[in-house]
């Protein structure tokens, strides 16, 4: 079963803000870290979808290459925001004993950023010259 980036973002939101009446079986920190992993996956999938539409050959490139080339096909602000949010989520996904886990409010803010980025990447390229 393939999940779309929007499905992944919705699942992350569900982890961060469970519906009323649903018992919380995981601690808030664990839910926040799991939501961060889902949000990072949503960004990766959205980037792949973007490149499949714009330049199918780029879809097979490494993630860093895709991120560096994004500023030529999307507004620079979108490319910068994508990299900043992706980096923050990547750091949040990795567990180090000497670092505090991300707080649920941090991950909720990243969720809002991811939803914005998904919409921006869905719009397609702004310019196509290299």
FIZA-34128 format. One record per atom (N, C-alpha, C): residue number from 1; atom name; x negated, y negated, z negated. Coordinates in nm, 2 decimals. Each point is the difference from the previous one (the first is absolute). Layout:
<k->NUM	a->CA	c1->X	c2->Y	c3->Z>
...
END
This chain:
<k->1	a->N	c1->-0.08	c2->0.12	c3->0.00>
<k->1	a->CA	c1->0.08	c2->-0.12	c3->0.00>
<k->1	a->C	c1->-0.09	c2->-0.12	c3->0.00>
<k->2	a->N	c1->0.02	c2->-0.09	c3->0.10>
<k->2	a->CA	c1->-0.08	c2->-0.12	c3->0.01>
<k->2	a->C	c1->0.08	c2->-0.12	c3->-0.06>
<k->3	a->N	c1->-0.07	c2->-0.07	c3->-0.08>
<k->3	a->CA	c1->0.06	c2->-0.12	c3->-0.07>
<k->3	a->C	c1->-0.05	c2->-0.13	c3->0.07>
<k->4	a->N	c1->0.09	c2->-0.09	c3->0.02>
<k->4	a->CA	c1->-0.04	c2->-0.13	c3->0.06>
<k->4	a->C	c1->-0.06	c2->-0.09	c3->-0.11>
<k->5	a->N	c1->-0.07	c2->-0.10	c3->0.05>
<k->5	a->CA	c1->-0.06	c2->-0.09	c3->-0.10>
<k->5	a->C	c1->0.11	c2->-0.06	c3->-0.09>
<k->6	a->N	c1->0.12	c2->-0.03	c3->0.05>
<k->6	a->CA	c1->0.11	c2->-0.05	c3->-0.08>
<k->6	a->C	c1->0.05	c2->0.10	c3->-0.10>
<k->7	a->N	c1->0.00	c2->0.13	c3->0.04>
<k->7	a->CA	c1->0.04	c2->0.10	c3->-0.10>
<k->7	a->C	c1->-0.10	c2->0.01	c3->-0.11>
<k->8	a->N	c1->-0.13	c2->-0.01	c3->0.03>
<k->8	a->CA	c1->-0.10	c2->0.00	c3->-0.10>
<k->8	a->C	c1->0.01	c2->-0.12	c3->-0.10>
<k->9	a->N	c1->0.03	c2->-0.12	c3->0.06>
<k->9	a->CA	c1->0.01	c2->-0.12	c3->-0.09>
<k->9	a->C	c1->0.12	c2->0.02	c3->-0.08>
<k->10	a->N	c1->0.11	c2->0.05	c3->0.05>
<k->10	a->CA	c1->0.12	c2->0.02	c3->-0.08>
<k->10	a->C	c1->-0.02	c2->0.10	c3->-0.11>
<k->11	a->N	c1->-0.08	c2->0.11	c3->0.02>
<k->11	a->CA	c1->-0.03	c2->0.10	c3->-0.10>
<k->11	a->C	c1->-0.09	c2->-0.07	c3->-0.11>
<k->12	a->N	c1->-0.09	c2->-0.08	c3->0.04>
<k->12	a->CA	c1->-0.08	c2->-0.08	c3->-0.10>
<k->12	a->C	c1->0.09	c2->-0.09	c3->-0.08>
<k->13	a->N	c1->0.09	c2->-0.06	c3->0.06>
<k->13	a->CA	c1->0.09	c2->-0.09	c3->-0.08>
<k->13	a->C	c1->0.08	c2->0.08	c3->-0.10>
<k->14	a->N	c1->0.05	c2->0.12	c3->0.05>
<k->14	a->CA	c1->0.07	c2->0.09	c3->-0.09>
<k->14	a->C	c1->-0.08	c2->0.04	c3->-0.12>
<k->15	a->N	c1->-0.13	c2->0.02	c3->0.02>
<k->15	a->CA	c1->-0.09	c2->0.04	c3->-0.11>
<k->15	a->C	c1->-0.01	c2->-0.12	c3->-0.10>
<k->16	a->N	c1->-0.02	c2->-0.12	c3->0.06>
<k->16	a->CA	c1->-0.02	c2->-0.12	c3->-0.08>
<k->16	a->C	c1->0.12	c2->-0.04	c3->-0.08>
<k->17	a->N	c1->0.12	c2->0.01	c3->0.07>
<k->17	a->CA	c1->0.13	c2->-0.04	c3->-0.06>
<k->17	a->C	c1->0.10	c2->0.11	c3->0.01>
<k->18	a->N	c1->-0.01	c2->0.10	c3->-0.08>
<k->18	a->CA	c1->0.10	c2->0.11	c3->0.01>
<k->18	a->C	c1->0.14	c2->-0.05	c3->-0.03>
<k->19	a->N	c1->0.10	c2->0.06	c3->0.07>
<k->19	a->CA	c1->0.14	c2->-0.04	c3->-0.02>
<k->19	a->C	c1->0.04	c2->0.02	c3->-0.15>
<k->20	a->N	c1->0.09	c2->-0.08	c3->-0.05>
<k->20	a->CA	c1->0.05	c2->0.02	c3->-0.14>
<k->20	a->C	c1->0.05	c2->0.14	c3->-0.02>
<k->21	a->N	c1->-0.02	c2->0.05	c3->-0.11>
<k->21	a->CA	c1->0.05	c2->0.13	c3->-0.04>
<k->21	a->C	c1->-0.09	c2->0.12	c3->0.04>
<k->22	a->N	c1->-0.11	c2->-0.03	c3->0.07>
<k->22	a->CA	c1->-0.09	c2->0.10	c3->0.04>
<k->22	a->C	c1->-0.11	c2->0.01	c3->-0.11>
<k->23	a->N	c1->-0.02	c2->0.12	c3->-0.05>
<k->23	a->CA	c1->-0.10	c2->0.01	c3->-0.11>
<k->23	a->C	c1->-0.14	c2->-0.02	c3->0.06>
<k->24	a->N	c1->-0.09	c2->-0.06	c3->-0.08>
<k->24	a->CA	c1->-0.13	c2->-0.03	c3->0.04>
<k->24	a->C	c1->-0.09	c2->0.12	c3->-0.05>
<k->25	a->N	c1->-0.04	c2->0.08	c3->0.09>
<k->25	a->CA	c1->-0.09	c2->0.12	c3->-0.04>
<k->25	a->C	c1->-0.14	c2->-0.04	c3->0.01>
<k->26	a->N	c1->-0.04	c2->-0.11	c3->0.07>
<k->26	a->CA	c1->-0.14	c2->-0.04	c3->0.01>
<k->26	a->C	c1->-0.02	c2->-0.13	c3->-0.07>
<k->27	a->N	c1->-0.12	c2->-0.02	c3->-0.05>
<k->27	a->CA	c1->-0.03	c2->-0.13	c3->-0.07>
<k->27	a->C	c1->-0.01	c2->-0.11	c3->0.11>
<k->28	a->N	c1->0.03	c2->-0.12	c3->-0.04>
<k->28	a->CA	c1->-0.01	c2->-0.11	c3->0.10>
<k->28	a->C	c1->-0.13	c2->-0.01	c3->0.07>
<k->29	a->N	c1->-0.11	c2->0.02	c3->-0.06>
<k->29	a->CA	c1->-0.13	c2->0.00	c3->0.07>
<k->29	a->C	c1->-0.01	c2->0.10	c3->0.11>
<k->30	a->N	c1->0.05	c2->0.12	c3->-0.03>
<k->30	a->CA	c1->-0.01	c2->0.11	c3->0.10>
<k->30	a->C	c1->0.09	c2->-0.03	c3->0.12>
<k->31	a->N	c1->0.12	c2->-0.06	c3->-0.03>
<k->31	a->CA	c1->0.09	c2->-0.03	c3->0.10>
<k->31	a->C	c1->-0.06	c2->-0.12	c3->0.09>
<k->32	a->N	c1->-0.06	c2->-0.09	c3->-0.07>
<k->32	a->CA	c1->-0.07	c2->-0.11	c3->0.08>
<k->32	a->C	c1->-0.11	c2->0.05	c3->0.09>
<k->33	a->N	c1->-0.08	c2->0.09	c3->-0.05>
<k->33	a->CA	c1->-0.11	c2->0.05	c3->0.08>
<k->33	a->C	c1->0.06	c2->0.09	c3->0.12>
<k->34	a->N	c1->0.10	c2->0.07	c3->-0.03>
<k->34	a->CA	c1->0.06	c2->0.08	c3->0.11>
<k->34	a->C	c1->0.07	c2->-0.09	c3->0.11>
<k->35	a->N	c1->0.06	c2->-0.11	c3->-0.05>
<k->35	a->CA	c1->0.06	c2->-0.10	c3->0.09>
<k->35	a->C	c1->-0.11	c2->-0.06	c3->0.08>
<k->36	a->N	c1->-0.11	c2->-0.03	c3->-0.06>
<k->36	a->CA	c1->-0.11	c2->-0.06	c3->0.08>
<k->36	a->C	c1->-0.05	c2->0.09	c3->0.11>
<k->37	a->N	c1->-0.01	c2->0.13	c3->-0.03>
<k->37	a->CA	c1->-0.04	c2->0.10	c3->0.10>
<k->37	a->C	c1->0.10	c2->0.00	c3->0.12>
<k->38	a->N	c1->0.13	c2->0.00	c3->-0.04>
<k->38	a->CA	c1->0.10	c2->-0.01	c3->0.11>
<k->38	a->C	c1->0.00	c2->-0.12	c3->0.08>
<k->39	a->N	c1->-0.03	c2->-0.12	c3->-0.06>
<k->39	a->CA	c1->-0.01	c2->-0.12	c3->0.07>
<k->39	a->C	c1->-0.12	c2->-0.01	c3->0.09>
<k->40	a->N	c1->-0.11	c2->0.06	c3->-0.05>
<k->40	a->CA	c1->-0.12	c2->0.00	c3->0.09>
<k->40	a->C	c1->0.03	c2->0.09	c3->0.12>
<k->41	a->N	c1->0.06	c2->0.11	c3->-0.02>
<k->41	a->CA	c1->0.04	c2->0.09	c3->0.11>
<k->41	a->C	c1->0.09	c2->-0.07	c3->0.10>
<k->42	a->N	c1->0.09	c2->-0.08	c3->-0.05>
<k->42	a->CA	c1->0.10	c2->-0.07	c3->0.08>
<k->42	a->C	c1->-0.08	c2->-0.10	c3->0.09>
<k->43	a->N	c1->-0.10	c2->-0.07	c3->-0.06>
<k->43	a->CA	c1->-0.08	c2->-0.09	c3->0.08>
<k->43	a->C	c1->-0.08	c2->0.07	c3->0.11>
<k->44	a->N	c1->-0.06	c2->0.12	c3->-0.04>
<k->44	a->CA	c1->-0.08	c2->0.08	c3->0.10>
<k->44	a->C	c1->0.09	c2->0.04	c3->0.11>
<k->45	a->N	c1->0.12	c2->0.05	c3->-0.03>
<k->45	a->CA	c1->0.10	c2->0.05	c3->0.10>
<k->45	a->C	c1->0.04	c2->-0.12	c3->0.09>
<k->46	a->N	c1->0.03	c2->-0.12	c3->-0.06>
<k->46	a->CA	c1->0.04	c2->-0.11	c3->0.08>
<k->46	a->C	c1->-0.11	c2->-0.05	c3->0.09>
<k->47	a->N	c1->-0.12	c2->0.01	c3->-0.04>
<k->47	a->CA	c1->-0.11	c2->-0.04	c3->0.08>
<k->47	a->C	c1->-0.01	c2->0.10	c3->0.12>
<k->48	a->N	c1->0.01	c2->0.13	c3->-0.03>
<k->48	a->CA	c1->0.00	c2->0.10	c3->0.11>
<k->48	a->C	c1->0.11	c2->-0.03	c3->0.10>
<k->49	a->N	c1->0.12	c2->-0.02	c3->-0.05>
<k->49	a->CA	c1->0.11	c2->-0.03	c3->0.09>
<k->49	a->C	c1->-0.02	c2->-0.12	c3->0.08>
<k->50	a->N	c1->-0.06	c2->-0.11	c3->-0.06>
<k->50	a->CA	c1->-0.03	c2->-0.12	c3->0.08>
<k->50	a->C	c1->-0.09	c2->0.03	c3->0.11>
<k->51	a->N	c1->-0.11	c2->0.07	c3->-0.03>
<k->51	a->CA	c1->-0.10	c2->0.03	c3->0.11>
<k->51	a->C	c1->0.05	c2->0.09	c3->0.10>
<k->52	a->N	c1->0.09	c2->0.10	c3->-0.03>
<k->52	a->CA	c1->0.06	c2->0.09	c3->0.10>
<k->52	a->C	c1->0.08	c2->-0.08	c3->0.10>
<k->53	a->N	c1->0.07	c2->-0.11	c3->-0.05>
<k->53	a->CA	c1->0.08	c2->-0.09	c3->0.09>
<k->53	a->C	c1->-0.09	c2->-0.09	c3->0.08>
<k->54	a->N	c1->-0.10	c2->-0.06	c3->-0.06>
<k->54	a->CA	c1->-0.08	c2->-0.10	c3->0.06>
<k->54	a->C	c1->-0.11	c2->0.06	c3->0.09>
<k->55	a->N	c1->-0.07	c2->0.09	c3->-0.05>
<k->55	a->CA	c1->-0.11	c2->0.06	c3->0.07>
<k->55	a->C	c1->-0.02	c2->0.15	c3->-0.05>
<k->56	a->N	c1->0.06	c2->0.09	c3->0.07>
<k->56	a->CA	c1->0.00	c2->0.14	c3->-0.05>
<k->56	a->C	c1->-0.14	c2->0.05	c3->-0.02>
<k->57	a->N	c1->-0.10	c2->-0.04	c3->0.07>
<k->57	a->CA	c1->-0.14	c2->0.04	c3->-0.02>
<k->57	a->C	c1->-0.05	c2->-0.04	c3->-0.14>
<k->58	a->N	c1->0.04	c2->-0.11	c3->-0.05>
<k->58	a->CA	c1->-0.04	c2->-0.05	c3->-0.13>
<k->58	a->C	c1->0.06	c2->0.08	c3->-0.11>
<k->59	a->N	c1->0.11	c2->0.07	c3->0.02>
<k->59	a->CA	c1->0.06	c2->0.09	c3->-0.10>
<k->59	a->C	c1->-0.09	c2->0.10	c3->-0.05>
<k->60	a->N	c1->-0.10	c2->0.04	c3->0.08>
<k->60	a->CA	c1->-0.10	c2->0.11	c3->-0.04>
<k->60	a->C	c1->-0.13	c2->-0.06	c3->-0.06>
<k->61	a->N	c1->0.00	c2->-0.13	c3->-0.02>
<k->61	a->CA	c1->-0.12	c2->-0.06	c3->-0.06>
<k->61	a->C	c1->0.00	c2->0.01	c3->-0.15>
<k->62	a->N	c1->-0.11	c2->-0.03	c3->-0.06>
<k->62	a->CA	c1->-0.01	c2->0.00	c3->-0.15>
<k->62	a->C	c1->0.08	c2->-0.12	c3->-0.05>
<k->63	a->N	c1->0.04	c2->0.02	c3->-0.13>
<k->63	a->CA	c1->0.08	c2->-0.11	c3->-0.06>
<k->63	a->C	c1->-0.06	c2->-0.13	c3->-0.01>
<k->64	a->N	c1->-0.13	c2->0.00	c3->-0.03>
<k->64	a->CA	c1->-0.07	c2->-0.13	c3->0.00>
<k->64	a->C	c1->0.00	c2->-0.07	c3->0.13>
<k->65	a->N	c1->-0.02	c2->0.07	c3->0.11>
<k->65	a->CA	c1->0.00	c2->-0.05	c3->0.13>
<k->65	a->C	c1->0.14	c2->-0.06	c3->0.03>
<k->66	a->N	c1->0.10	c2->0.07	c3->-0.03>
<k->66	a->CA	c1->0.14	c2->-0.05	c3->0.02>
<k->66	a->C	c1->0.02	c2->-0.13	c3->-0.08>
<k->67	a->N	c1->-0.04	c2->-0.01	c3->-0.12>
<k->67	a->CA	c1->0.02	c2->-0.11	c3->-0.08>
<k->67	a->C	c1->-0.08	c2->-0.12	c3->0.05>
<k->68	a->N	c1->-0.12	c2->0.02	c3->0.05>
<k->68	a->CA	c1->-0.08	c2->-0.11	c3->0.06>
<k->68	a->C	c1->0.05	c2->-0.05	c3->0.13>
<k->69	a->N	c1->0.06	c2->0.08	c3->0.08>
<k->69	a->CA	c1->0.06	c2->-0.04	c3->0.12>
<k->69	a->C	c1->0.14	c2->-0.06	c3->-0.01>
<k->70	a->N	c1->0.06	c2->0.02	c3->-0.11>
<k->70	a->CA	c1->0.14	c2->-0.05	c3->-0.02>
<k->70	a->C	c1->0.01	c2->-0.15	c3->0.02>
<k->71	a->N	c1->-0.10	c2->-0.07	c3->-0.05>
<k->71	a->CA	c1->0.01	c2->-0.15	c3->0.01>
<k->71	a->C	c1->0.01	c2->-0.05	c3->0.15>
<k->72	a->N	c1->-0.04	c2->0.09	c3->0.10>
<k->72	a->CA	c1->0.01	c2->-0.04	c3->0.14>
<k->72	a->C	c1->0.14	c2->0.02	c3->0.05>
<k->73	a->N	c1->0.08	c2->0.08	c3->-0.07>
<k->73	a->CA	c1->0.13	c2->0.04	c3->0.05>
<k->73	a->C	c1->0.12	c2->-0.05	c3->-0.09>
<k->74	a->N	c1->-0.03	c2->-0.04	c3->-0.11>
<k->74	a->CA	c1->0.10	c2->-0.05	c3->-0.10>
<k->74	a->C	c1->-0.05	c2->-0.13	c3->-0.05>
<k->75	a->N	c1->0.08	c2->-0.08	c3->-0.06>
<k->75	a->CA	c1->-0.05	c2->-0.13	c3->-0.07>
<k->75	a->C	c1->-0.11	c2->0.03	c3->-0.10>
<k->76	a->N	c1->-0.10	c2->-0.09	c3->0.00>
<k->76	a->CA	c1->-0.11	c2->0.02	c3->-0.09>
<k->76	a->C	c1->0.05	c2->0.02	c3->-0.15>
<k->77	a->N	c1->0.10	c2->-0.07	c3->-0.03>
<k->77	a->CA	c1->0.05	c2->0.01	c3->-0.14>
<k->77	a->C	c1->0.05	c2->0.14	c3->-0.03>
<k->78	a->N	c1->0.06	c2->0.06	c3->0.10>
<k->78	a->CA	c1->0.05	c2->0.14	c3->-0.02>
<k->78	a->C	c1->-0.12	c2->0.09	c3->-0.02>
<k->79	a->N	c1->-0.10	c2->-0.01	c3->0.09>
<k->79	a->CA	c1->-0.12	c2->0.08	c3->-0.01>
<k->79	a->C	c1->-0.06	c2->-0.01	c3->-0.13>
<k->80	a->N	c1->-0.02	c2->-0.12	c3->-0.05>
<k->80	a->CA	c1->-0.06	c2->-0.03	c3->-0.13>
<k->80	a->C	c1->0.08	c2->0.06	c3->-0.12>
<k->81	a->N	c1->0.13	c2->-0.02	c3->0.01>
<k->81	a->CA	c1->0.09	c2->0.05	c3->-0.10>
<k->81	a->C	c1->0.00	c2->0.15	c3->0.00>
<k->82	a->N	c1->0.00	c2->0.07	c3->0.12>
<k->82	a->CA	c1->0.00	c2->0.14	c3->0.00>
<k->82	a->C	c1->-0.13	c2->0.05	c3->-0.06>
<k->83	a->N	c1->-0.11	c2->-0.06	c3->0.03>
<k->83	a->CA	c1->-0.13	c2->0.05	c3->-0.06>
<k->83	a->C	c1->0.00	c2->-0.02	c3->-0.15>
<k->84	a->N	c1->0.04	c2->-0.11	c3->-0.05>
<k->84	a->CA	c1->0.00	c2->-0.03	c3->-0.14>
<k->84	a->C	c1->0.09	c2->0.09	c3->-0.08>
<k->85	a->N	c1->0.12	c2->0.03	c3->0.05>
<k->85	a->CA	c1->0.10	c2->0.08	c3->-0.07>
<k->85	a->C	c1->-0.05	c2->0.15	c3->0.01>
<k->86	a->N	c1->-0.05	c2->0.04	c3->0.12>
<k->86	a->CA	c1->-0.05	c2->0.14	c3->0.01>
<k->86	a->C	c1->-0.11	c2->0.02	c3->-0.09>
<k->87	a->N	c1->-0.10	c2->-0.09	c3->-0.02>
<k->87	a->CA	c1->-0.11	c2->0.01	c3->-0.09>
<k->87	a->C	c1->0.04	c2->0.01	c3->-0.14>
<k->88	a->N	c1->0.10	c2->-0.08	c3->-0.04>
<k->88	a->CA	c1->0.05	c2->0.00	c3->-0.14>
<k->88	a->C	c1->0.07	c2->0.14	c3->-0.03>
<k->89	a->N	c1->0.08	c2->0.04	c3->0.10>
<k->89	a->CA	c1->0.07	c2->0.13	c3->-0.02>
<k->89	a->C	c1->-0.10	c2->0.12	c3->0.00>
<k->90	a->N	c1->-0.11	c2->-0.01	c3->0.08>
<k->90	a->CA	c1->-0.10	c2->0.10	c3->0.00>
<k->90	a->C	c1->-0.07	c2->0.01	c3->-0.14>
<k->91	a->N	c1->-0.03	c2->-0.11	c3->-0.05>
<k->91	a->CA	c1->-0.06	c2->-0.01	c3->-0.13>
<k->91	a->C	c1->0.09	c2->0.06	c3->-0.11>
<k->92	a->N	c1->0.13	c2->-0.03	c3->0.01>
<k->92	a->CA	c1->0.10	c2->0.04	c3->-0.09>
<k->92	a->C	c1->0.02	c2->0.15	c3->0.00>
<k->93	a->N	c1->-0.02	c2->0.06	c3->0.12>
<k->93	a->CA	c1->0.02	c2->0.15	c3->0.02>
<k->93	a->C	c1->-0.11	c2->0.08	c3->-0.06>
<k->94	a->N	c1->-0.12	c2->-0.06	c3->-0.02>
<k->94	a->CA	c1->-0.11	c2->0.08	c3->-0.05>
<k->94	a->C	c1->-0.01	c2->-0.02	c3->-0.15>
<k->95	a->N	c1->-0.01	c2->0.12	c3->-0.07>
<k->95	a->CA	c1->-0.01	c2->0.00	c3->-0.15>
<k->95	a->C	c1->-0.14	c2->0.00	c3->-0.04>
<k->96	a->N	c1->-0.03	c2->-0.11	c3->-0.08>
<k->96	a->CA	c1->-0.13	c2->-0.01	c3->-0.07>
<k->96	a->C	c1->0.03	c2->-0.02	c3->-0.15>
<k->97	a->N	c1->-0.08	c2->0.08	c3->-0.08>
<k->97	a->CA	c1->0.03	c2->-0.01	c3->-0.15>
<k->97	a->C	c1->-0.03	c2->-0.14	c3->-0.05>
<k->98	a->N	c1->-0.09	c2->-0.07	c3->0.06>
<k->98	a->CA	c1->-0.04	c2->-0.14	c3->-0.05>
<k->98	a->C	c1->0.09	c2->-0.11	c3->0.05>
<k->99	a->N	c1->0.10	c2->0.03	c3->0.09>
<k->99	a->CA	c1->0.09	c2->-0.10	c3->0.05>
<k->99	a->C	c1->0.14	c2->0.02	c3->-0.05>
<k->100	a->N	c1->0.07	c2->-0.10	c3->-0.02>
<k->100	a->CA	c1->0.14	c2->0.01	c3->-0.04>
<k->100	a->C	c1->0.08	c2->0.03	c3->0.13>
<k->101	a->N	c1->0.11	c2->0.08	c3->-0.02>
<k->101	a->CA	c1->0.08	c2->0.02	c3->0.12>
<k->101	a->C	c1->0.08	c2->-0.12	c3->0.04>
<k->102	a->N	c1->0.06	c2->-0.01	c3->0.12>
<k->102	a->CA	c1->0.08	c2->-0.11	c3->0.04>
<k->102	a->C	c1->0.12	c2->-0.01	c3->-0.09>
<k->103	a->N	c1->0.05	c2->-0.12	c3->-0.03>
<k->103	a->CA	c1->0.12	c2->-0.01	c3->-0.07>
<k->103	a->C	c1->0.12	c2->0.01	c3->0.09>
<k->104	a->N	c1->0.11	c2->0.04	c3->-0.05>
<k->104	a->CA	c1->0.12	c2->0.01	c3->0.09>
<k->104	a->C	c1->0.03	c2->-0.14	c3->0.07>
<k->105	a->N	c1->-0.02	c2->-0.11	c3->-0.07>
<k->105	a->CA	c1->0.03	c2->-0.13	c3->0.06>
<k->105	a->C	c1->-0.10	c2->-0.03	c3->0.11>
<k->106	a->N	c1->-0.12	c2->0.04	c3->-0.01>
<k->106	a->CA	c1->-0.10	c2->-0.02	c3->0.11>
<k->106	a->C	c1->0.05	c2->0.08	c3->0.13>
<k->107	a->N	c1->0.04	c2->0.13	c3->-0.03>
<k->107	a->CA	c1->0.04	c2->0.08	c3->0.11>
<k->107	a->C	c1->0.13	c2->-0.05	c3->0.07>
<k->108	a->N	c1->0.09	c2->-0.05	c3->-0.09>
<k->108	a->CA	c1->0.12	c2->-0.06	c3->0.06>
<k->108	a->C	c1->-0.03	c2->-0.12	c3->0.09>
<k->109	a->N	c1->-0.10	c2->-0.08	c3->-0.04>
<k->109	a->CA	c1->-0.04	c2->-0.11	c3->0.09>
<k->109	a->C	c1->-0.06	c2->0.05	c3->0.13>
<k->110	a->N	c1->-0.08	c2->0.10	c3->-0.01>
<k->110	a->CA	c1->-0.06	c2->0.06	c3->0.12>
<k->110	a->C	c1->0.11	c2->0.06	c3->0.09>
<k->111	a->N	c1->0.10	c2->0.06	c3->-0.07>
<k->111	a->CA	c1->0.11	c2->0.05	c3->0.08>
<k->111	a->C	c1->0.07	c2->-0.11	c3->0.08>
<k->112	a->N	c1->0.02	c2->-0.11	c3->-0.05>
<k->112	a->CA	c1->0.06	c2->-0.11	c3->0.07>
<k->112	a->C	c1->-0.09	c2->-0.04	c3->0.12>
<k->113	a->N	c1->-0.13	c2->0.00	c3->-0.03>
<k->113	a->CA	c1->-0.10	c2->-0.03	c3->0.11>
<k->113	a->C	c1->0.01	c2->0.10	c3->0.11>
<k->114	a->N	c1->0.01	c2->0.13	c3->-0.04>
<k->114	a->CA	c1->0.00	c2->0.11	c3->0.10>
<k->114	a->C	c1->0.13	c2->-0.02	c3->0.09>
<k->115	a->N	c1->0.11	c2->-0.02	c3->-0.06>
<k->115	a->CA	c1->0.13	c2->-0.02	c3->0.07>
<k->115	a->C	c1->-0.02	c2->-0.11	c3->0.10>
<k->116	a->N	c1->-0.06	c2->-0.11	c3->-0.03>
<k->116	a->CA	c1->-0.03	c2->-0.11	c3->0.09>
<k->116	a->C	c1->-0.09	c2->0.04	c3->0.11>
<k->117	a->N	c1->-0.10	c2->0.07	c3->-0.03>
<k->117	a->CA	c1->-0.10	c2->0.05	c3->0.10>
<k->117	a->C	c1->0.07	c2->0.10	c3->0.10>
<k->118	a->N	c1->0.08	c2->0.09	c3->-0.05>
<k->118	a->CA	c1->0.07	c2->0.09	c3->0.08>
<k->118	a->C	c1->0.09	c2->-0.07	c3->0.11>
<k->119	a->N	c1->0.06	c2->-0.11	c3->-0.05>
<k->119	a->CA	c1->0.09	c2->-0.08	c3->0.10>
<k->119	a->C	c1->-0.09	c2->-0.07	c3->0.10>
<k->120	a->N	c1->-0.12	c2->-0.05	c3->-0.05>
<k->120	a->CA	c1->-0.09	c2->-0.07	c3->0.10>
<k->120	a->C	c1->-0.06	c2->0.09	c3->0.10>
<k->121	a->N	c1->-0.04	c2->0.12	c3->-0.04>
<k->121	a->CA	c1->-0.06	c2->0.10	c3->0.09>
<k->121	a->C	c1->0.11	c2->0.05	c3->0.10>
<k->122	a->N	c1->0.12	c2->0.01	c3->-0.05>
<k->122	a->CA	c1->0.11	c2->0.05	c3->0.09>
<k->122	a->C	c1->0.02	c2->-0.10	c3->0.12>
<k->123	a->N	c1->-0.02	c2->-0.13	c3->-0.02>
<k->123	a->CA	c1->0.02	c2->-0.10	c3->0.10>
<k->123	a->C	c1->-0.09	c2->0.02	c3->0.12>
<k->124	a->N	c1->-0.11	c2->0.06	c3->-0.02>
<k->124	a->CA	c1->-0.09	c2->0.02	c3->0.12>
<k->124	a->C	c1->-0.11	c2->-0.10	c3->0.01>
<k->125	a->N	c1->-0.08	c2->0.00	c3->0.10>
<k->125	a->CA	c1->-0.11	c2->-0.09	c3->0.01>
<k->125	a->C	c1->0.04	c2->-0.14	c3->0.03>
<k->126	a->N	c1->-0.08	c2->-0.09	c3->-0.05>
<k->126	a->CA	c1->0.01	c2->-0.14	c3->0.02>
<k->126	a->C	c1->-0.07	c2->-0.04	c3->0.13>
<k->127	a->N	c1->-0.12	c2->0.05	c3->0.01>
<k->127	a->CA	c1->-0.08	c2->-0.03	c3->0.12>
<k->127	a->C	c1->-0.07	c2->0.13	c3->0.04>
<k->128	a->N	c1->-0.03	c2->0.02	c3->0.13>
<k->128	a->CA	c1->-0.05	c2->0.12	c3->0.05>
<k->128	a->C	c1->-0.14	c2->-0.01	c3->0.06>
<k->129	a->N	c1->-0.05	c2->-0.12	c3->0.01>
<k->129	a->CA	c1->-0.14	c2->-0.01	c3->0.06>
<k->129	a->C	c1->-0.10	c2->0.03	c3->-0.11>
<k->130	a->N	c1->-0.11	c2->0.06	c3->0.04>
<k->130	a->CA	c1->-0.10	c2->0.04	c3->-0.09>
<k->130	a->C	c1->-0.12	c2->-0.10	c3->0.00>
END
